[in-house]
Amino acid sequence: MSAPFRRLAPLALALLLLLPGARAEPDACAMPLAFEQKDGNAPGGRTPVHADGQALLFIERLNVNTDGTRRSYRVDDFWGEREALNNLCNAMSDACAGLDAEGLRQRRLLTEQAAAAGWPADRLRATRLAPSILPFRDGKPCPAVEGYLVSATALQRPGVADVCDPARYADALQVPALVLPKGPGAGKPSGFAARGAGIGDLVMALRLDRMEPVGAVVGDSGPSGELGEGSVALNGRLLGKTAEPVNYRELRGKPPFTGKGWTVPPTLVLVFPGSRDRAQPYLEPERIEAAARARFEAWGGLARAQACAQSLKR
């Protein structure tokens, strides 16, 4: 290149950048990667989590969580084939993992026999029912209420002291709630907890194919290696459902409910660390929606969420 052309090149580049549509726009999302969450539900086993000074953001499908509702688990409807909203294996410390058909049958029979005998200690241990999911009193699962075992959530009403009172917990049928993963081990916080996010914090969720904001609250903690689980109420709102599910088979979209499951397609989820109300936790849907909406608008609202959906979707 001749000297005159070398001198003109910087000037030409400057003029080009001034042309309409040629100027480089700043990142309208502005949510750099904060960490990668181990996630058995995600392609590749990990989900990127992005952050700024106000929120944590990830995009994932939302499976459904039933804990806290009065219809979650029944011993006499172990698999949730009639009216229970969950499979009782999901209330066990091992989730019945690795059991073949006969092993699953034996676990069901063992649980039925333990319940009929009043939960003697040796039989109860063999069932592997988890007191973190089904609260215990006097070393046994709480007495059934209208045939259903009481199930717990980490988000609780401060004024209800009885661990066996279902009113103590966030009802998955009523409270739009998100489950966040626990830390990977004792004394090791999750990436969310390390950045200040925890039980009771506000959430905003938007399906990528609709981008309609739905407010929620962090209502529970789940396995350290999974991300992407919403309460029945949250998933129902995101899916536009207006009636309660019939049973666990419907929630999972199994026959005769094929195509009618409650798993939500890829969804942009914002968690607002430190937004919890310790004195009066967010448990009423209307209060949750109003408070989450205020945080969402302060963060940048729908325009910024749409920009993040475009730049971060996988």
WOLIN-V831466 format. One record per residue. N is the residue number from 1. BURIAL is + if it has 9 or more other ideal C-beta (glycine too) atoms within 8 Angstrom, else -. D_LAST is the distance of its C-alpha to the last C-alpha in whole Angstrom. Layout:
[[N	BURIAL	D_LAST] [N	BURIAL	D_LAST]]
//
This chain:
[[1	-	43] [2	-	46] [3	-	46] [4	-	46] [5	-	43] [6	-	42] [7	-	43] [8	-	41] [9	+	38] [10	-	37] [11	-	39] [12	-	37] [13	-	33] [14	-	34] [15	-	35] [16	-	32] [17	+	30] [18	-	32] [19	-	32] [20	-	30] [21	-	26] [22	-	26] [23	-	26] [24	-	23] [25	-	22] [26	-	21] [27	-	17] [28	+	18] [29	+	15] [30	-	17] [31	+	15] [32	-	15] [33	-	14] [34	+	16] [35	-	16] [36	+	14] [37	+	15] [38	+	16] [39	+	14] [40	-	16] [41	+	14] [42	+	10] [43	-	10] [44	-	12] [45	-	13] [46	+	12] [47	+	10] [48	+	10] [49	+	12] [50	+	13] [51	+	17] [52	-	20] [53	-	23] [54	-	23] [55	+	20] [56	+	17] [57	+	13] [58	+	11] [59	+	8] [60	+	9] [61	+	12] [62	+	15] [63	+	18] [64	+	21] [65	+	24] [66	+	28] [67	+	30] [68	+	32] [69	+	33] [70	+	37] [71	+	35] [72	+	33] [73	+	35] [74	+	39] [75	+	40] [76	-	42] [77	+	39] [78	+	37] [79	-	34] [80	+	34] [81	-	35] [82	-	37] [83	+	36] [84	+	35] [85	+	31] [86	+	30] [87	-	31] [88	+	34] [89	+	32] [90	-	29] [91	+	32] [92	+	33] [93	-	32] [94	-	31] [95	-	30] [96	+	32] [97	-	30] [98	-	31] [99	-	34] [100	-	35] [101	-	36] [102	-	40] [103	+	38] [104	+	37] [105	-	40] [106	-	42] [107	+	39] [108	+	40] [109	-	44] [110	+	44] [111	+	42] [112	+	44] [113	+	47] [114	+	47] [115	+	46] [116	-	49] [117	-	51] [118	-	50] [119	+	47] [120	-	50] [121	-	48] [122	-	48] [123	+	46] [124	+	44] [125	-	43] [126	-	42] [127	+	40] [128	-	38] [129	+	37] [130	+	35] [131	-	37] [132	-	34] [133	+	33] [134	+	36] [135	+	39] [136	+	42] [137	-	45] [138	-	48] [139	-	46] [140	+	45] [141	+	42] [142	+	43] [143	-	46] [144	+	44] [145	+	44] [146	-	44] [147	-	43] [148	+	40] [149	+	39] [150	+	38] [151	+	35] [152	+	34] [153	+	31] [154	-	31] [155	+	31] [156	+	35] [157	+	38] [158	-	40] [159	-	43] [160	+	43] [161	-	44] [162	-	44] [163	+	42] [164	-	43] [165	-	42] [166	+	39] [167	-	39] [168	+	38] [169	+	35] [170	+	32] [171	+	32] [172	+	29] [173	+	30] [174	-	31] [175	+	29] [176	+	25] [177	+	24] [178	+	21] [179	+	21] [180	+	20] [181	+	21] [182	-	24] [183	+	25] [184	-	25] [185	-	29] [186	-	32] [187	-	32] [188	-	28] [189	-	26] [190	+	23] [191	+	20] [192	+	20] [193	+	24] [194	-	25] [195	+	23] [196	-	26] [197	+	24] [198	+	26] [199	+	27] [200	+	28] [201	+	26] [202	+	25] [203	+	21] [204	+	19] [205	+	17] [206	+	15] [207	+	14] [208	+	11] [209	-	13] [210	-	16] [211	+	16] [212	-	19] [213	+	20] [214	+	21] [215	+	23] [216	+	23] [217	+	25] [218	+	24] [219	+	26] [220	+	26] [221	-	25] [222	+	24] [223	-	23] [224	+	22] [225	-	19] [226	+	18] [227	+	16] [228	+	15] [229	+	18] [230	+	20] [231	+	24] [232	+	25] [233	+	26] [234	+	23] [235	+	21] [236	+	24] [237	+	23] [238	+	20] [239	-	21] [240	-	24] [241	+	26] [242	-	30] [243	-	32] [244	-	31] [245	+	30] [246	-	33] [247	+	32] [248	+	30] [249	+	29] [250	+	28] [251	+	25] [252	+	24] [253	+	25] [254	-	27] [255	-	30] [256	-	32] [257	+	29] [258	-	26] [259	-	24] [260	-	25] [261	+	23] [262	+	22] [263	+	18] [264	+	16] [265	-	13] [266	+	9] [267	+	11] [268	+	11] [269	+	14] [270	+	16] [271	+	19] [272	+	22] [273	+	24] [274	-	28] [275	-	28] [276	+	30] [277	-	33] [278	-	35] [279	-	39] [280	-	37] [281	+	34] [282	+	32] [283	+	32] [284	-	33] [285	+	31] [286	-	32] [287	+	32] [288	+	29] [289	+	28] [290	+	30] [291	+	29] [292	+	25] [293	+	26] [294	-	28] [295	+	25] [296	+	22] [297	-	25] [298	-	26] [299	+	22] [300	-	22] [301	-	21] [302	-	19] [303	-	19] [304	+	17] [305	+	15] [306	+	14] [307	+	14] [308	+	11] [309	+	9] [310	-	9] [311	+	9] [312	+	6] [313	-	4] [314	-	0]]
//
